[in-house]
């Protein structure tokens, strides 16, 4: 069975080693300086292939229990989960062991339903819990509102973008793009995909 580490390494290989950067860790607790609204530290410029890790609070009696959600700009601004099924990235819920959540910014996920990021778009992460276990499932306010516990990722445009599909359609997976030549499939073009 594949482990999370194996999948993460595979994702980095797919993204390309030249593009991958490991960004500074984000310490996901209300006392972290990244959430100071007088700075722009809560807005991070990322590129496809970059990796960022959210470090959960240190285990102990003052542990902050949170869930991290990928949300819309409106939900980010109002510290509120508005959809029926918010996109849960992970949770900081083990007050007895250190834990970390990692994201690799990639156009195409190797996993069904995995995160995919589009260059030129902004992605938002918030926590709506107040840090207590009893408020763990809260959908509004919490540390997002009281401690500005939210962050934006601005995915930069590709610097070395190659046209892989007809009409420069970025929604087409690269493994299928090689099969598209002037709107027709041909056996010879599919054998040249990597």
C-alpha positions as CSV (number, residue, x, y, z in Angstrom):
1,X,0.0,0.0,0.0
2,X,1.3,3.5,-0.9
3,X,2.0,5.7,2.0
4,X,1.4,9.5,2.1
5,X,5.2,10.1,1.8
6,X,5.3,8.0,-1.3
7,X,2.4,9.9,-2.9
8,X,4.0,13.2,-2.0
9,X,7.3,12.2,-3.6
10,X,5.4,11.0,-6.7
11,X,3.6,14.3,-6.9
12,X,6.9,16.2,-6.7
13,X,8.3,14.1,-9.5
14,X,5.2,14.7,-11.7
15,X,5.5,18.5,-11.0
16,X,9.2,18.5,-12.0
17,X,12.2,18.9,-9.7
18,X,13.3,22.2,-11.2
19,X,10.1,23.9,-10.3
20,X,9.6,22.5,-6.8
21,X,10.4,24.7,-3.8
22,X,9.8,23.9,-0.1
23,X,8.2,27.1,1.3
24,X,8.6,28.1,5.0
25,X,6.4,26.2,7.4
26,X,3.1,27.9,8.4
27,X,2.6,27.5,12.2
28,X,-1.1,27.0,12.4
29,X,-1.9,28.5,15.8
30,X,-3.5,31.8,16.9
31,X,-0.2,33.2,18.3
32,X,1.6,32.8,15.0
33,X,3.0,36.1,13.6
34,X,1.8,35.2,10.1
35,X,-1.7,36.1,11.1
36,X,-0.7,39.7,12.1
37,X,-3.0,41.8,9.9
38,X,-0.5,44.7,10.0
39,X,1.7,42.7,7.6
40,X,1.1,40.9,4.4
41,X,2.7,37.6,5.6
42,X,-0.7,35.9,5.3
43,X,-0.5,36.3,1.5
44,X,1.9,33.9,-0.1
45,X,3.1,33.8,-3.7
46,X,3.5,30.2,-4.8
47,X,4.4,28.5,-8.1
48,X,3.2,25.2,-9.5
49,X,5.4,22.5,-7.9
50,X,5.9,24.3,-4.6
51,X,5.2,22.6,-1.3
52,X,4.0,24.2,2.0
53,X,3.4,22.5,5.4
54,X,1.0,23.6,8.0
55,X,2.5,22.8,11.4
56,X,-0.2,22.1,14.0
57,X,0.2,23.5,17.6
58,X,2.6,21.9,20.0
59,X,1.0,19.1,22.0
60,X,0.0,20.1,25.4
61,X,-2.9,21.4,27.6
62,X,-3.4,24.7,25.6
63,X,-3.7,22.9,22.2
64,X,-5.9,24.6,19.6
65,X,-8.2,22.1,17.8
66,X,-8.8,23.3,14.3
67,X,-9.8,22.2,10.8
68,X,-8.3,23.8,7.7
69,X,-10.7,24.5,4.9
70,X,-10.1,25.7,1.3
71,X,-12.8,28.3,0.7
72,X,-13.9,31.0,-1.7
73,X,-12.9,34.7,-1.5
74,X,-16.3,35.5,0.1
75,X,-16.0,32.8,2.7
76,X,-12.5,34.0,3.5
77,X,-13.6,37.6,4.0
78,X,-16.5,36.6,6.2
79,X,-14.9,33.7,8.1
80,X,-17.8,31.5,7.2
81,X,-18.3,28.1,5.5
82,X,-21.3,28.5,3.3
83,X,-21.5,25.4,1.2
84,X,-23.0,22.1,2.2
85,X,-19.7,20.2,1.8
86,X,-16.7,22.5,2.5
87,X,-13.3,21.4,1.1
88,X,-11.5,20.1,4.2
89,X,-7.8,20.1,3.8
90,X,-7.0,18.5,7.2
91,X,-7.3,18.9,10.9
92,X,-5.1,19.7,13.9
93,X,-6.8,17.4,16.4
94,X,-4.2,15.3,18.2
95,X,-3.1,17.2,21.4
96,X,-0.7,14.3,22.3
97,X,1.5,14.1,19.1
98,X,3.1,16.6,16.8
99,X,1.4,16.7,13.3
100,X,1.9,18.5,10.0
101,X,-0.4,18.9,7.0
102,X,1.3,19.4,3.6
103,X,0.1,20.8,0.2
104,X,1.8,20.5,-3.1
105,X,0.6,23.1,-5.6
106,X,0.1,21.2,-8.8
107,X,-2.1,21.5,-11.9
108,X,-3.1,17.9,-11.9
109,X,-3.5,15.7,-8.9
110,X,-2.3,12.1,-9.1
111,X,-5.2,11.2,-6.8
112,X,-8.9,11.3,-7.7
113,X,-10.5,14.3,-6.0
114,X,-7.1,15.7,-5.0
115,X,-6.3,19.4,-4.9
116,X,-5.5,21.0,-8.2
117,X,-4.3,24.6,-8.7
118,X,-4.6,27.0,-11.6
119,X,-1.9,29.5,-12.3
120,X,-3.2,33.1,-11.9
121,X,-5.8,32.1,-9.3
122,X,-5.9,32.8,-5.6
123,X,-6.8,30.1,-3.0
124,X,-7.9,30.7,0.6
125,X,-7.5,28.7,3.7
126,X,-9.4,29.4,7.0
127,X,-10.2,27.8,10.4
128,X,-13.6,28.5,11.9
129,X,-13.1,26.6,15.2
130,X,-12.5,28.7,18.3
131,X,-9.7,26.2,19.2
132,X,-11.7,24.2,21.6
133,X,-12.7,20.6,21.0
134,X,-16.3,21.4,21.6
135,X,-16.3,24.1,18.8
136,X,-14.2,21.9,16.4
137,X,-17.0,21.6,13.8
138,X,-18.0,25.3,13.9
139,X,-18.8,26.8,10.5
140,X,-18.5,30.5,11.3
141,X,-16.2,32.9,13.1
142,X,-13.9,31.1,15.4
143,X,-10.1,31.8,15.2
144,X,-10.6,33.1,11.6
145,X,-12.5,36.0,13.0
146,X,-10.9,36.5,16.4
147,X,-7.3,35.9,15.5
148,X,-7.3,36.4,11.7
149,X,-6.3,32.7,11.3
150,X,-6.6,32.6,7.5
151,X,-4.1,32.7,4.6
152,X,-4.1,33.3,0.9
153,X,-2.0,31.5,-1.7
154,X,-1.6,33.4,-5.0
155,X,-0.5,30.9,-7.7
156,X,1.8,32.7,-10.1
157,X,1.5,32.3,-13.9
158,X,3.6,29.7,-15.5
159,X,7.0,31.1,-16.6
160,X,7.7,28.2,-19.0
161,X,4.2,27.5,-20.3
162,X,4.1,25.1,-23.3
163,X,1.1,24.7,-25.4
164,X,0.1,21.1,-24.9
165,X,-3.5,21.2,-26.1
166,X,-5.6,22.7,-28.9
167,X,-6.5,26.3,-28.1
168,X,-4.1,26.3,-25.1
169,X,-6.8,24.6,-23.0
170,X,-5.3,24.2,-19.6
171,X,-8.2,22.1,-18.4
172,X,-7.0,19.1,-20.4
173,X,-4.8,16.7,-18.6
174,X,-1.3,16.5,-20.1
175,X,-1.5,12.7,-20.6
176,X,-4.5,13.3,-22.9
177,X,-3.3,16.5,-24.5
178,X,-0.7,14.7,-26.6
179,X,-3.6,12.8,-28.2
180,X,-5.2,16.0,-29.4
181,X,-3.9,17.2,-32.7
182,X,-6.2,19.6,-34.6
183,X,-9.2,18.0,-32.9
184,X,-8.4,14.5,-34.1
185,X,-7.0,11.5,-32.2
186,X,-4.3,9.5,-33.9
187,X,-2.4,6.4,-32.6
188,X,1.0,7.9,-33.5
189,X,0.4,11.1,-31.4
190,X,-0.7,9.1,-28.3
191,X,2.5,7.0,-28.4
192,X,4.7,10.1,-28.1
193,X,3.2,11.2,-24.7
194,X,5.4,10.9,-21.6
